[in-house]
């Protein structure tokens, strides 16, 4: 078992891979010579895998996993941590915005008895729209999942072997690494780190991908949207009931003379509210059942090097 594993999902990073490996080796060697670097190519459309092959051929401590298609960042992380064997596991992005120089600081903090040390980017180097989309994403996510989500904290951190083993036991089909880290618990702390500038390329997370990711996370970790629908249906049904009393009152004092108006209006409002309420109630059960019936693999690997 190596002392330390580094797991990094790779996507559209052909110009960065060699820099990432070089900087990781330079930063890991002063800590330990017993390490492994696991690069997971997530169906990238460029030549990222060819670059990973070169690094694996030059250094047996570098290991490569090529997924059969683009599954997504958190599925690639899952593939990486399931193949990791280190006593300590570092998870980081490949774009060098998660600075390898911070690994030493993360590791030093573990000596105080922490099982998880997360990196908080105290000054993000992203452009304005990236920061705006990130804040919006985490705000909606926090509200709909009922959890506290900090946009300055992502995947970058160091995790004890028992934490990684516990996360690997979670087999739900929708993956979001930070939420799984929160769920397993263990002794955790946060340190501030410097956020680097992206070495090359641009982020693959646009508004559409962020929306899809948020929707997946919410469906996997919260039934709050269904509860909101249920409450909305109940509220509409209550309004319909009160409005019905008001319409009936006007009918009996002869303010309404159009035949059928009262019954039609009350029926539409009341039945509409009841339908939303019932659908929300059924949705609670369907959502829970849906989570348990899928038995598909979380990811599929195509090629493995040095593993």
N, C-alpha and C positions, 0 to 999 in steps of 0.2 A: 504493500500500500504506500503510494507516494505521500509525502507530507502535505503537499498543496496541489490543488487542481484549479485551473482557470478555464471557465466555460464562456464562450463568446459566440452568439449567433452571427452569421455572416450573410449579408444581402447587399448587392450592388457595391462591393468593396474591393474590387480587383486592384485598385490603386493604393489600398490601405493595408492589405493583409501583411505584406512584408514589414511595413513599419510597425504594425501591431505586434508581430512576433518579436522583432528586434527590441522594442521597448519593454515588452514583457520579460524577455530573457534578462535584459539589463537590470530590471527592477526586482526580479525574483531571485537571482543568484546571490545577492547579499543576505537574503533571508534564509534560503535553503537551496541546495543543489538537487534536492529530491522533489521534483515537481513534474506536472504534465500540463500541456496547453491543448484544450479541446476546441476545435473550430468546427461549427456546424453550419454547413452551407444550405441555406433555406430556399432552394429552387431559384437561385439568382439568375437573371437573364444575361449577365455579363460573364466574364471569365474568372470569376472569384474562385471557382473550384480548381481551375488550373493553377492558380496562385497557391492555393492550399496544398495541392499535390507537390509543388516545388518545395514548400516549407517542410512538409512531412518527409520528403526524400532527403532533405539536408539535415534534419534533426529528428531523431526517433522520439524525442519528448513532445514533439508536436503531433497531434492526432487529428484526423479529419473524418467528418461524417457528412455524407451528401444525402439529403433527403430526396425522396422520389419526385417531389413537387414543392411548390411554395405552400407551406402549412401556416406560417405566421411566426412572429418572433418568439412568442411564449411557448409554442410547440417545439421550436428549435432549442430553446432553453431546456425544455423537458428532456429532449433527446440527449443533450449534453450532460445534464446532471445525472441521468440514468446510467451513462457510461463513465462517469467520473468515479474515481476510487480514492481521492485524496482525503486526508484527515480534516483538512480545511478546504472549502470550495469557494472560489471567488467567481461571481457572475458579473459580467460587464458587457457593454456594447462594443462593437468592433470599430466604431468611427473615431476613437481616441478622444471623444468628449469625456468619457470616463477615463481619467488619466491613470495609466499604470503606476505612476509615481506615488499615488495615494494608497496603493496596496499596503505599503509599509505601515502607514498610519492606521489603516483598518486592522492589520494584524496586531499591532502594538496594543490596541484597545481590547482585543480578545484576552490579553494577559490579565485583565482585571476581572475575569470570570464570566465574560459574556459569550453566549452561543451564537448570537447574530449581531453584527455591526453593520448598520446601513449607512450609506453615504448620502448626505444632504448637500445639494449644490447651492451654496449660499449666494452665488451670482451667476445666473445662467447666461451663456454666450450665444443663445439662439436669437434669431431676428424677431421683430415685434409680433408678427402674425403667428409664428411658431409658439411664442410664449402665450399669446392670447388663446390660441386653440387648445394648448395644454391646460391652461387655467380653466377654460370652459369645460373641457373634458372632465377634469377632476372635480369640478363643482357639481356637475350633473351626476357624476358617479357617486360622490359622497352623499348627495341627497337621496338618490334612488336605492342605494345599497344600505343606507343608514350607518355608514362607517366614515371615519375621518380619513381623507385622502389628501396627502401633501404633494403638490405638483413638483416640488423640489426633490422628491425621493422617488427613484425608479427601481431598476433591478440591481444597480451597482451595490455590492456589499460582500461581506465574507461570512460564511455559514459553516457551522460545525457539522461533522459527518452525521451526527444523530438528527440534525435538522433536515439535511438533504435526504436521509433515509426515510424520514417521516413524510416529506413532501412527495417522494417517489411512491409512497403507498397510496396517495390520493389519485384515483383513476377516473375522475370526472372528465368527460370529453371536452368541456370548455375550459381552457387553461388561461390563467392570469397569474403570473408568478408572485407579484407583491401581495395579492389577496391570499394565496396559499401560504406564504410566509407568515402573514398575520394569523391565519387560522391555526397553524400548528403550535404557535406559542413559543415557549422557551425564553431564556433570559436575553433581552434585546436592548440595544442602545443605538444612538445616532450620533455621528460626528459630521461636522462641516468639512467639505472638501472643495477644492478649486475645480470649476467646470471648464474643460478645455474647449477650444474651437474645433469644429469638424475638420478633419484632415483633408477630406476630399468628398465630392459629391454633395447630395442633399438628402434630407430625411425622406423616408418612404411613407411617412404618416401624413396623409392629407385629411381634409375634413371628412371625406367619405369613409376612409379606413378607420379614423378615430370613432366615427359614429357606429360603424359595424362592431368595432372592438368594445365600445361602451355597452352596446346592446347585448353582445355575447356575455360580458361580465355581469351585467344586471340580471339577465335570465339565469345565469349559473349560480349567482350568489344571493339573489334577493327575490322575494315575491311581492315587494312593495308596489310595483306598477299594477299588479292585479288587485292588490288591496285598494289602490287609488281608484281603479275602475269600480270596484265594489262600493266604495264610499260615495263615488259620484252617482252611481245608480241609485243608491239609497237616498241621497240628497234630492235627486230628481223626482223619485217616487214620493218623497215627503212634500216637495213643492207641488207636485201634481195633486196630492191629496188636499193640501190647503187651498190650491187654486180651484179644485173641484167644489169645495165648500163655498168658495166665493161665487163661482158660476151658478151653483144651485140656489144660493141666496138671491142672486140677481134674477134667476128664473122665476122663483116663487113670488117676487115682488113685481113681476111683469116688466122687468127692464129688458129681457131677452125675449123676442117674439119670433125669431127665425126657427122653424121646426128642425130638430135634430142637432142644432148647433152645440148645445150643452153636452149632450152625451158623446158626440164625436170628439170634441175638444178634450174633455176629461179623459176619455178612453185613450187617445193618442199619447197624452202626457203620462198617464199612469202606467199604461202598458209598456211604453218606451223605457221608463225608469225601472220597472220590474224586470224587463229583458236584460238591461245592463247589469242589474244586481245579480240575476241568476247566472248570466254568462261569466261574471266575475267570480262567483262562487264555484262554478264548474271549472273555471280556469285554474283555480287554486289546486284542485285535485289533478287536473290534466297536466299542469306544469310539474308537479311533483312526480307523477307517473312517467312523464317524458324524460326526466332526468335519469331514470333508472333503466330504461328499456334499451338504450343504445349501447352496443357492445363493440363498436368499431375500435381499431387501434388508434391511439392518440396521434401517432405519426408513423411513417414508413421510411426506412432508410434504404438507399440504393447502393452506396459504396462506403466502405470503412477503411481507413488507413491507420496503421500502427496501433490498432485496437484488437 
